[in-house]
Amino acid sequence: QLAKTQGNVFATDAILATLMSCTRSVYSWDIIVQRVGSKLFFDKRDNSDFDLLTVSETANEPPQEEGNSFNSPRNLAMEATYINHNFSQQCLRMGKEKYKFPNPNPFVEDDMDKNEVASVAYRYRRWKLGDDIDLIVRCEHDGVMTGANGEVSFINIKTLNEWDSRYCNGVDWRQKLDSQRGAVIATELKNNSYKLARWTCCALLAGSEYLKLGYVSRYHVKDSARHVILGTQQFKPNEFASQINLSIENAWGILRCVIDICMKLDEGKYLILKDPNKQVIRIYSLPDGTFSSDEDEEDE
């Protein structure tokens, strides 16, 4: 609906946060961009690993195990994503009246059980980047907090997970989290700089008042299926950005640069690819029909 009346660049907060914090990324990732007339649409590939949360990506010695090992990079990412999803739902008060936006969740179909869909709020926000860029972004809130006077604060809920303290500069969360939380967050910033920057950008784009972090550890170091919550901490996104040395001005500058480059492309579909070996992103032209989603095929 918005695409018909306003805006000429469309994306989700997760996609924009990836681009805005791309200088911190190590692993490869990709984003689809479509130029349709004078408009740009950023999207992710169907069945890609885009939404998986990397683990210790920016550590001096990132996970190297391969195959079916539960400490392989992909299995660690699956574990972290699973933990993050569950924790964001466990933080919500069940059985209480929900905070509702004017429109229902667009991803809940009539024949679906609403309890099967994660409780997330979507908010569309708009930015004017100069005279020529009208940016529309679909952002997410994970929950709300009610203050003493009834005021509502939107929050994003994310999870840091400990998988083996031997790979975390020897900082054992069970021993250090209460007494030396600063050391824990500093180590996480070193090992997961890109992930934390993405989360911060998402919170800022959504306009969330707080970013709530959960600290979750494996019940046993060799058991990746059971976990225990060790603590939580919340930050104001702007203050946390300063704490992790994330320049919001630079982040917007990177995004504007990418948009300007894509706006100069001919009409068609393109792939933005983070090089797996270098701090470089490349743009490739794609033939018509490449990476078409099921919805695109139905529309045709």
C-alpha positions in Angstrom: 0.0 0.0 0.0 2.8 2.4 0.9 4.6 1.6 -2.3 1.7 3.0 -4.3 1.4 6.3 -2.5 4.7 7.3 -1.0 8.4 6.3 -0.7 10.9 5.2 -3.3 13.2 3.0 -1.2 11.7 0.1 0.8 13.4 -2.3 3.2 13.2 -4.0 6.6 15.1 -2.9 9.7 17.2 -6.1 9.6 18.3 -5.5 6.0 19.2 -1.9 6.6 21.0 -2.7 9.9 23.1 -5.2 8.0 24.2 -2.6 5.5 24.7 0.1 8.2 27.0 -2.1 10.2 28.6 -4.0 7.3 32.1 -2.7 8.1 32.2 -4.9 11.2 31.1 -8.1 9.4 33.5 -11.0 8.7 31.3 -13.8 7.3 29.7 -13.5 3.9 26.0 -12.5 3.4 23.8 -11.3 0.6 20.8 -9.0 -0.1 18.6 -8.8 -3.1 17.9 -5.3 -4.5 15.3 -4.7 -7.2 15.1 -1.5 -9.2 11.5 -1.1 -10.5 11.0 2.2 -12.3 12.3 4.9 -9.9 11.9 2.7 -6.8 14.3 0.4 -4.9 13.2 -2.7 -3.0 15.7 -4.4 -0.7 14.9 -8.0 0.2 16.5 -11.3 1.4 16.7 -14.5 -0.5 14.2 -17.2 0.4 15.7 -20.0 2.4 18.9 -18.1 3.0 20.9 -17.9 6.3 20.4 -14.1 6.5 18.3 -14.3 9.7 20.7 -16.7 11.5 22.7 -15.0 14.3 26.4 -15.5 14.0 28.4 -16.5 17.1 31.9 -15.2 17.9 32.2 -13.9 14.3 34.6 -11.1 15.2 36.7 -13.1 17.8 40.4 -13.5 17.3 39.8 -17.2 16.9 36.2 -17.7 15.5 34.7 -21.2 15.7 36.5 -23.5 13.2 34.9 -26.9 13.8 33.2 -28.4 10.7 30.5 -30.9 9.8 27.9 -32.0 12.3 29.8 -30.7 15.4 27.5 -28.7 17.6 30.3 -26.1 17.8 30.5 -25.6 14.0 29.7 -22.0 12.9 26.4 -23.0 11.4 25.2 -25.1 14.3 26.2 -22.4 16.7 24.2 -19.9 14.7 21.2 -22.1 14.7 21.5 -22.5 18.5 21.9 -18.7 19.0 18.9 -18.0 16.8 16.7 -20.5 18.6 17.8 -19.1 22.0 17.1 -15.5 20.9 13.6 -16.4 19.6 12.6 -18.2 22.7 14.0 -15.7 25.1 12.2 -12.8 23.4 8.9 -14.7 24.0 9.7 -15.7 27.5 10.2 -12.1 28.5 6.6 -11.3 27.7 3.8 -11.5 30.3 1.4 -14.2 29.3 -2.3 -14.1 29.9 -2.3 -10.3 30.2 -3.9 -7.9 27.8 -1.6 -7.3 24.9 -0.6 -3.9 23.6 -2.1 -3.7 20.1 -1.4 -1.6 17.1 -4.2 -0.4 14.9 -3.6 -3.1 12.3 -3.3 -6.9 12.9 -0.1 -8.9 12.3 0.1 -9.2 8.5 1.7 -12.6 8.7 -1.2 -14.2 10.6 -3.5 -15.9 8.1 -7.2 -16.5 8.9 -6.7 -20.3 9.2 -3.7 -20.0 11.5 -3.6 -20.4 15.3 -2.5 -16.9 16.5 -0.7 -18.6 19.4 1.6 -20.3 17.0 3.0 -17.0 15.7 5.6 -15.1 17.7 4.3 -12.0 19.4 6.0 -9.2 17.5 4.9 -5.7 16.6 5.6 -4.2 13.2 5.9 -0.5 12.7 6.5 1.3 9.4 8.7 4.3 9.6 9.7 6.9 7.1 12.9 9.0 6.6 13.6 11.7 4.0 17.3 11.4 3.0 17.8 14.6 1.2 15.4 15.7 -1.5 15.5 12.6 -3.6 15.3 9.6 -1.2 12.1 8.8 0.6 12.8 5.7 2.7 10.1 3.4 4.1 11.2 0.8 6.6 9.3 -2.0 8.3 10.7 -2.2 11.9 10.0 -4.6 14.7 9.4 -4.2 18.5 9.6 -7.3 20.7 7.6 -5.9 23.6 6.5 -2.9 25.7 7.2 -1.8 29.2 4.8 0.2 31.3 6.2 2.9 33.5 5.0 3.9 37.0 2.7 6.6 35.4 1.3 4.2 32.8 3.6 5.5 30.0 4.5 2.8 27.4 8.1 2.2 26.3 8.9 0.0 23.3 11.7 -2.4 23.6 13.8 -4.8 21.5 14.8 -8.0 23.2 18.0 -9.8 22.2 20.1 -12.6 23.6 23.9 -13.1 24.1 24.8 -16.8 24.6 27.8 -18.5 26.2 28.7 -21.7 24.5 32.2 -22.4 25.9 34.0 -20.0 28.3 37.3 -21.3 27.0 36.6 -19.5 23.8 35.5 -16.3 25.5 38.8 -15.0 26.8 38.3 -17.3 29.8 35.4 -15.2 31.2 33.1 -17.7 32.8 29.7 -16.0 33.0 28.5 -18.0 36.0 31.4 -16.6 38.0 31.8 -13.1 36.5 28.4 -11.9 35.3 27.3 -10.5 38.7 30.7 -9.2 39.9 32.3 -8.2 36.5 29.5 -7.6 34.1 31.5 -4.9 32.3 34.2 -7.5 31.5 31.5 -9.8 30.1 30.0 -7.2 27.8 33.5 -6.0 26.7 34.4 -9.6 25.7 31.1 -10.0 23.9 31.7 -6.7 22.1 35.1 -8.0 20.9 33.7 -11.4 19.9 30.3 -10.3 18.5 30.9 -6.7 17.4 28.9 -7.0 14.2 25.9 -8.7 15.8 25.7 -6.1 18.6 25.9 -3.3 16.0 23.1 -4.8 14.0 20.9 -5.1 17.0 21.6 -1.5 18.0 20.8 -0.2 14.5 17.5 -2.2 14.5 16.5 -0.7 17.9 17.4 2.8 16.7 15.5 2.4 13.4 12.4 1.0 15.2 12.5 3.9 17.7 12.7 1.5 20.7 13.3 3.3 24.0 15.3 0.3 25.3 17.4 -2.6 24.1 17.1 -5.5 26.5 19.9 -8.1 26.5 19.6 -11.5 28.0 22.7 -13.6 29.1 22.0 -17.3 28.4 24.5 -20.1 28.9 24.4 -23.8 28.1 23.3 -26.0 30.9 26.4 -28.1 30.2 29.2 -27.1 27.8 28.6 -30.2 25.7 24.8 -29.9 25.6 23.6 -27.4 23.0 19.9 -28.2 23.5 19.4 -27.1 27.2 20.1 -23.6 28.4 19.8 -21.5 31.5 19.2 -17.7 31.8 21.9 -16.1 33.9 20.8 -12.5 33.9 19.5 -9.5 31.9 20.5 -6.0 31.2 18.9 -3.1 29.4 20.3 -0.1 27.6 19.1 3.0 25.8 20.1 2.4 22.2 21.8 5.7 21.7 23.9 5.3 24.8 24.7 1.7 23.9 25.8 2.8 20.4 28.3 5.2 22.0 29.4 2.4 24.4 30.2 0.0 21.5 31.8 2.8 19.4 29.0 2.7 16.7 28.8 6.0 14.9 25.2 6.5 13.8 26.3 9.2 11.4 28.7 6.8 9.6 26.0 4.1 9.6 23.5 6.4 7.8 26.4 7.5 5.5 27.1 3.9 4.4 23.4 3.3 3.8 23.0 6.5 1.8 26.0 5.5 -0.3 24.6 2.1 -1.1 21.2 3.6 -2.0 22.8 6.2 -4.3 24.8 3.4 -6.1 21.7 1.2 -6.5 19.7 4.2 -7.8 22.1 4.6 -10.7 21.6 1.0 -11.8 19.4 0.0 -14.7 16.0 -1.5 -14.0 16.3 -5.1 -12.9 17.3 -7.4 -10.1 20.8 -7.3 -8.4 22.6 -9.1 -5.6 24.6 -7.2 -3.0 27.3 -9.7 -1.7 29.7 -9.3 1.2 33.0 -10.8 0.0 33.8 -13.9 2.2 37.5 -13.0 2.4 37.7 -9.2 2.2 36.1 -6.1 3.7 34.3 -5.5 0.4 30.7 -5.6 -0.8 30.0 -6.3 -4.5 26.9 -5.8 -6.6 26.0 -8.4 -9.3 23.4 -8.2 -11.9 20.9 -11.1 -11.9 19.0 -12.6 -14.8 15.2 -12.2 -14.8 13.5 -14.9 -12.6 16.5 -15.5 -10.4 15.7 -16.1 -6.7 12.0 -15.5 -7.5 9.9 -16.2 -4.4 6.7 -18.3 -4.3 4.7 -15.2 -3.9 6.2 -13.7 -7.1 5.3 -16.8 -9.0 1.7 -16.7 -7.7 1.4 -13.1 -8.7 2.5 -13.9 -12.2 
